[in-house]
């Protein structure tokens, strides 16, 4: 199974920011403010001077008109960083579970893949249209910045129908795969399309040598958690963001 420390690195590779500044063991990510993951600090090692590191991060983000934010997981360094951020006025955002499973186990629990599901190496315009209509925040500039995030790592893109009714993205990192951007048009929900997307992506990933799949699900999203539990996913880590008020 994937370790807590390794899962942070895998997720970072699966959703890479445009700019990354290494600060004494911290990875300070920036991506024009588009998506919280790509505009937060991944604190993998403890800096020598915590107060100076925090000041540097806050000044750097504010200079780029980005709200200072940190991704806090069980592997965070220093281990009491969450308490330090709370004392500086940072609030908790998006408590999230990270879950993983063996791809073969998930495929064994899924129904046969439905016809009409197409897999591509890049996101089509139809794919982007559906994703942005559900999860997008902002206008054309933000959409372009988001598309650039997708293009920075190797991935597979599933799309059902034209125009798209269901989509998903599977980042390929070493012998693992990360499920992102699973979305179904609200007019076509409860028809098994989410499972069809997952199955199509995982089946395609097996040809690339991927053995494990991971995903992140917001802790409060009970319907999604129920689906993933049925498919054999188990929680291997968790994280939340600390965002400066």
C-alpha positions as CSV (number, residue, x, y, z in Angstrom):
1,X,0.0,0.0,0.0
2,X,1.1,3.6,-0.6
3,X,2.7,5.4,2.4
4,X,1.5,8.7,3.8
5,X,4.8,10.5,2.9
6,X,4.8,9.0,-0.6
7,X,1.2,9.9,-1.3
8,X,2.0,13.6,-0.9
9,X,4.7,13.3,-3.5
10,X,2.5,11.3,-5.9
11,X,-0.3,13.8,-5.7
12,X,2.1,16.7,-6.3
13,X,3.4,15.0,-9.5
14,X,-0.1,14.2,-10.7
15,X,-1.2,17.9,-10.4
16,X,1.9,20.0,-11.0
17,X,2.0,23.8,-10.5
18,X,3.5,26.2,-13.0
19,X,6.1,27.5,-10.6
20,X,7.8,25.8,-7.6
21,X,10.2,27.4,-5.1
22,X,12.1,25.2,-2.8
23,X,12.5,26.7,0.6
24,X,14.6,24.7,3.1
25,X,12.6,21.6,2.6
26,X,9.2,23.2,1.7
27,X,7.8,23.3,-1.8
28,X,6.1,26.6,-2.5
29,X,3.8,26.1,-5.4
30,X,2.2,28.8,-7.6
31,X,-0.2,28.7,-10.5
32,X,-1.8,32.1,-11.0
33,X,-4.2,31.3,-8.2
34,X,-5.9,28.5,-10.1
35,X,-6.7,25.5,-7.8
36,X,-5.7,25.4,-4.1
37,X,-3.4,22.5,-4.5
38,X,-1.3,24.3,-7.1
39,X,-1.1,27.4,-5.0
40,X,-0.1,26.0,-1.6
41,X,3.0,24.9,0.3
42,X,3.8,21.3,0.5
43,X,5.9,21.1,3.7
44,X,7.9,18.0,3.3
45,X,10.9,18.8,5.6
46,X,11.2,21.1,8.6
47,X,13.0,24.5,7.8
48,X,15.8,25.6,10.0
49,X,14.0,28.8,11.0
50,X,10.2,28.3,11.0
51,X,9.3,32.0,11.6
52,X,11.5,33.2,8.7
53,X,10.1,30.5,6.4
54,X,6.6,31.5,7.2
55,X,7.3,35.2,6.6
56,X,9.0,34.3,3.3
57,X,6.0,32.3,2.1
58,X,3.5,34.9,3.0
59,X,5.4,37.7,1.3
60,X,6.0,35.6,-1.8
61,X,2.3,34.6,-2.2
62,X,1.1,38.1,-1.5
63,X,3.5,39.5,-4.1
64,X,1.8,37.2,-6.6
65,X,-1.8,38.1,-5.4
66,X,-2.2,34.5,-4.0
67,X,-3.6,33.8,-0.6
68,X,-1.0,32.1,1.6
69,X,-2.0,28.4,2.0
70,X,-0.5,25.2,3.3
71,X,-1.4,21.6,2.5
72,X,-1.3,19.8,5.9
73,X,-1.1,15.9,6.0
74,X,0.2,13.4,8.6
75,X,3.6,13.7,6.9
76,X,3.8,17.5,7.4
77,X,7.1,18.9,8.7
78,X,7.5,20.3,11.3
79,X,4.9,18.0,12.8
80,X,3.3,20.9,14.8
81,X,3.1,23.2,11.8
82,X,-0.7,23.1,11.9
83,X,-0.7,24.6,15.4
84,X,1.7,27.3,14.3
85,X,-0.5,28.2,11.4
86,X,-3.6,28.3,13.5
87,X,-1.9,30.7,15.9
88,X,-1.1,33.0,12.9
89,X,-4.8,33.1,11.9
90,X,-4.9,30.4,9.3
91,X,-8.2,28.6,9.0
92,X,-9.0,25.0,8.0
93,X,-10.2,24.4,4.4
94,X,-11.4,21.2,2.6
95,X,-10.7,18.3,5.0
96,X,-10.0,15.5,2.5
97,X,-9.4,11.8,2.6
98,X,-6.8,10.1,0.4
99,X,-7.8,6.6,-0.6
100,X,-6.0,3.9,-2.5
101,X,-6.6,0.4,-3.9
102,X,-5.1,-2.2,-6.2
103,X,-6.3,-1.6,-9.7
104,X,-7.0,-5.3,-10.3
105,X,-9.3,-5.3,-7.2
106,X,-11.2,-2.3,-8.4
107,X,-11.7,-3.7,-11.9
108,X,-13.0,-6.9,-10.4
109,X,-15.8,-5.0,-8.7
110,X,-16.8,-2.9,-11.6
111,X,-19.4,-3.8,-14.3
112,X,-18.2,-4.2,-17.9
113,X,-17.2,-0.9,-19.5
114,X,-20.1,0.7,-21.4
115,X,-19.8,1.5,-25.1
116,X,-19.1,5.1,-26.1
117,X,-16.3,5.7,-23.6
118,X,-13.2,7.2,-25.3
119,X,-9.7,7.4,-23.9
120,X,-7.3,10.1,-25.0
121,X,-3.8,11.3,-24.0
122,X,-4.9,14.9,-23.8
123,X,-8.2,16.6,-22.8
124,X,-10.5,17.4,-25.7
125,X,-12.5,20.6,-25.8
126,X,-15.6,18.6,-24.9
127,X,-13.8,17.2,-21.9
128,X,-12.7,20.7,-20.8
129,X,-16.2,22.1,-21.3
130,X,-17.8,19.6,-19.0
131,X,-15.1,19.8,-16.3
132,X,-15.1,23.6,-16.3
133,X,-18.9,23.8,-16.1
134,X,-18.8,21.7,-13.0
135,X,-15.6,22.5,-11.2
136,X,-14.2,25.6,-12.9
137,X,-13.8,28.9,-11.2
138,X,-13.1,32.0,-13.2
139,X,-13.0,32.9,-16.9
140,X,-10.9,32.2,-20.0
141,X,-7.6,33.0,-18.3
142,X,-8.2,30.7,-15.4
143,X,-9.4,27.9,-17.7
144,X,-6.2,28.2,-19.7
145,X,-4.1,28.0,-16.5
146,X,-6.0,24.9,-15.5
147,X,-5.5,23.3,-18.8
148,X,-1.8,23.9,-18.5
149,X,-1.8,22.0,-15.2
150,X,-3.3,19.0,-16.9
151,X,-0.7,19.2,-19.7
152,X,2.3,19.1,-17.3
153,X,2.0,15.4,-16.3
154,X,1.4,12.2,-18.2
155,X,-2.3,11.3,-17.9
156,X,-5.3,9.6,-19.6
157,X,-8.6,11.3,-20.2
158,X,-11.9,9.5,-20.5
159,X,-14.9,11.1,-22.1
160,X,-18.4,9.7,-22.7
161,X,-20.6,11.1,-25.5
162,X,-20.5,14.2,-27.6
163,X,-21.1,16.7,-26.1
164,X,-19.6,15.0,-23.1
165,X,-21.9,13.5,-20.4
166,X,-19.1,12.1,-18.2
167,X,-15.4,12.6,-17.9
168,X,-12.4,11.7,-15.8
169,X,-8.6,12.0,-15.6
170,X,-6.0,9.5,-14.5
171,X,-2.5,10.8,-13.8
172,X,0.2,8.2,-14.4
173,X,3.1,8.3,-12.0
174,X,5.5,5.4,-11.9
175,X,3.5,2.3,-11.1
176,X,0.6,4.2,-9.7
177,X,-2.3,6.2,-11.1
178,X,-4.2,9.1,-9.6
179,X,-7.9,9.6,-10.3
180,X,-8.8,13.3,-10.8
181,X,-11.6,15.4,-12.3
182,X,-14.4,12.7,-12.2
183,X,-17.5,14.6,-13.3
184,X,-20.9,13.7,-14.7
185,X,-23.4,16.0,-16.2
186,X,-26.3,16.4,-13.7
187,X,-28.8,15.4,-16.4
188,X,-27.1,12.0,-16.7
189,X,-26.4,11.0,-13.1
190,X,-27.4,7.8,-11.4
191,X,-26.8,5.8,-14.7
192,X,-23.5,4.2,-13.8
193,X,-21.4,6.7,-15.8
194,X,-19.0,7.5,-13.0
195,X,-18.2,3.7,-12.7
196,X,-17.9,3.5,-16.4
197,X,-15.3,6.3,-16.5
198,X,-13.3,4.8,-13.7
199,X,-13.3,1.3,-15.3
200,X,-12.3,2.6,-18.7
201,X,-9.4,4.6,-17.2
202,X,-8.1,1.8,-15.0
203,X,-8.3,-0.7,-17.8
204,X,-6.3,1.6,-20.0
205,X,-3.8,2.2,-17.2
206,X,-3.0,-1.5,-16.8
207,X,-1.3,-1.4,-20.2
208,X,1.1,1.2,-18.8
209,X,2.1,-1.0,-15.9
210,X,0.1,0.8,-13.2
211,X,-0.7,-1.4,-10.2
212,X,-2.1,1.0,-7.6
213,X,-4.7,3.8,-7.9
214,X,-5.2,6.6,-5.5
215,X,-7.8,9.4,-5.2
216,X,-8.7,12.3,-3.0
217,X,-12.3,12.8,-1.8
218,X,-13.6,15.6,0.3
219,X,-14.5,14.1,3.7
220,X,-18.1,15.5,3.7
221,X,-18.9,14.0,0.2
222,X,-20.7,10.9,1.5
223,X,-22.1,9.7,-1.9
224,X,-18.6,9.6,-3.5
225,X,-17.1,8.0,-0.4
226,X,-19.8,5.3,-0.5
227,X,-19.0,4.6,-4.2
228,X,-15.3,4.3,-3.6
229,X,-15.8,2.1,-0.6
230,X,-17.9,-0.3,-2.7
231,X,-15.0,-0.4,-5.2
232,X,-12.5,-1.4,-2.5
233,X,-10.8,1.9,-1.8
234,X,-9.4,2.4,1.7
235,X,-8.2,5.5,3.4
236,X,-4.3,5.7,3.5
237,X,-3.9,9.4,4.4
238,X,-5.8,12.6,4.8
239,X,-5.1,16.3,4.5
240,X,-6.6,19.7,4.8
241,X,-5.5,23.2,3.9
242,X,-4.6,26.0,6.2
243,X,-5.5,29.3,4.5
244,X,-4.6,32.7,5.8
245,X,-7.7,34.6,6.8
